């Protein structure tokens, strides 16, 4: 697996990265990574893993 950062921006309270992942060598997979800025507190984590069952066209335009 490999990936690259497409864009990165800093927003109020968090940093946002748009990524392109190579998970299977067939087609790049878009991803979004949001990292809260350090504030000394613990924060919750949400992971979303789209399941397509091998049908790669399913969910291509799905965004969080």
C-alpha positions as CSV (number, residue, x, y, z in Angstrom):
1,X,0.0,0.0,0.0
2,X,1.2,3.5,-0.8
3,X,-0.3,6.9,-1.0
4,X,0.3,10.6,-1.7
5,X,-1.0,13.9,-0.3
6,X,-3.1,15.7,-2.9
7,X,-3.7,18.8,-0.8
8,X,-3.3,20.0,2.8
9,X,-4.9,22.9,4.6
10,X,-5.1,24.3,8.1
11,X,-8.5,25.2,9.5
12,X,-9.8,26.4,12.8
13,X,-9.1,23.5,15.2
14,X,-7.9,20.9,12.7
15,X,-5.7,20.1,9.7
16,X,-7.2,18.5,6.7
17,X,-5.4,16.4,4.1
18,X,-6.8,15.0,0.9
19,X,-5.0,11.8,-0.1
20,X,-4.8,9.3,-3.0
21,X,-4.1,5.8,-1.9
22,X,-2.9,2.8,-3.9
23,X,-4.4,-0.2,-2.2
24,X,-4.6,-2.7,-4.9
25,X,-2.7,-1.4,-8.0
26,X,-6.0,-1.3,-10.0
27,X,-7.4,2.2,-9.3
28,X,-6.4,5.0,-6.9
29,X,-8.6,5.5,-3.8
30,X,-9.5,9.0,-2.6
31,X,-9.3,9.5,1.2
32,X,-9.7,12.4,3.6
33,X,-7.6,12.6,6.9
34,X,-8.6,15.2,9.5
35,X,-6.2,15.7,12.4
36,X,-7.3,17.9,15.4
37,X,-4.7,20.5,16.4
38,X,-3.1,19.7,19.8
39,X,-5.0,21.2,22.7
40,X,-3.9,19.1,25.6
41,X,-7.2,17.1,25.7
42,X,-8.1,13.7,24.4
43,X,-10.4,13.7,21.4
44,X,-12.6,10.9,19.9
45,X,-11.6,9.2,16.7
46,X,-14.0,8.2,13.9
47,X,-12.9,5.7,11.2
48,X,-15.0,5.2,8.1
49,X,-14.1,2.3,5.9
50,X,-16.3,2.1,2.8
51,X,-17.1,-1.5,1.9
52,X,-17.7,-2.1,-1.8
53,X,-17.5,-5.9,-2.0
54,X,-15.2,-5.8,-5.0
55,X,-17.5,-3.5,-7.0
56,X,-15.1,-0.6,-7.2
57,X,-17.6,1.8,-8.8
58,X,-19.8,1.7,-5.7
59,X,-19.3,4.7,-3.5
60,X,-16.9,6.6,-5.8
61,X,-18.7,9.9,-5.2
62,X,-19.5,9.2,-1.5
63,X,-18.1,11.9,0.8
64,X,-18.1,12.3,4.6
